[in-house]
Structure formats: C-alpha cells, structure tokens
C-alpha cells in the first residue's frame, strides 16, 4: 500500500461482510489497527489492487483499469538487471 501511496482506510472494503459484522462503520481505528484486521480478514481489502509503473487501480473501475493497461502497454519494457 505504501508503494501505491494508499492508506489502509483507502483500501478498506466497506461492502464486505467482515466490515459489517465487525461494526467498523461505528468504530474509529488507527491505520495499524486496520492493517491488523486486514491480515485477519483479507476480505476487508478492496480488490483488485493493481500496482504498475503506469499507476494504481483499486476496485472494479473499468475505466481506471483500462487506462492503467493502456499506460503500461505504452511504456518501453525493462529488463531485470
């Protein structure tokens, strides 16, 4: 998440069953507490989370995903050193 420039609250899936069953809407949690919960309940993470050299796409936003794919296709390929 740090590489993507996102905070735990930005990648929190507020639609997940775990979010609702844990009553997270009524709670105020620190980033560390949210990360701990995400480790215990991976469904709390919004998906997909795609990080590439062309940017970041979070969630099922077709336009954002398409733009990310297009920007990645236009970049020259890099060889591993």
N, C-alpha and C positions, 0 to 999 in steps of 0.2 A: 504494500500500500504506500509505503514511504516513497518508493521509486516512482509510483504513479502520481504522487502529490495529493493523495487522498487520505482523509481521516477515517477512523473506524465508524463514526456516525454517518459519513457519506456513503459507505458501502453496506450499511445496515439494511437488511430487507425487512421493511415494515409490513410486508404482506405475509411473511412466513408464519406458520403455526407456532413455532417456538417464540417468536416476538409477542404474539398474542397470549400464549399460555404463560409466559414469564411476566406478563404485565409490564412490558418495557415502555409502553406509551405513558404510563403513570410514574415511571422512575427516572431519576437523573443519575446517569452513570458516567464515570470518567472513561477516557479512551482505553486505559489499561483494563478496566473492568469489562468494557465491551469486547476487547480482544480476548480476554479470558473466556467470556461467554461464547464467542465465535469459535474458539478452539473446542469447547464442549458441545456446541450446537452449530455445526457448519452451515446449516440451512439459514442461519442468520445473515450469511453473506449474500449480497446481491450478485447474481450471476447472469450472464457471463461477465467476467472481469478480464479484459484483454489489454495487455500492455505491449506495445510495439514501438519501434523507432518513430513511427508516424503519429503516435499519440496513445490515448487511453479511451477505451469504450467500456461503459458499465451498464449492465442491464440489457434488455431486449429492445434496443432502439435501432430499428433497421437503418435509418438514415445515417446515424452515427457509425454503425458498423460498416456500412458501405463506404463512407468517407475514409474510415481507417484502412480498409482494404485497398482502396484506390491510392491513398497516400503511400502505403507500404509497397505497392506494385511499382510506383514511380521512382522509388529510391534505388540507387545502384546497390547491387548485392555486395556484402562484405565477407571476406574470407576470414576464418578464425586464424589467429596467429599463434 
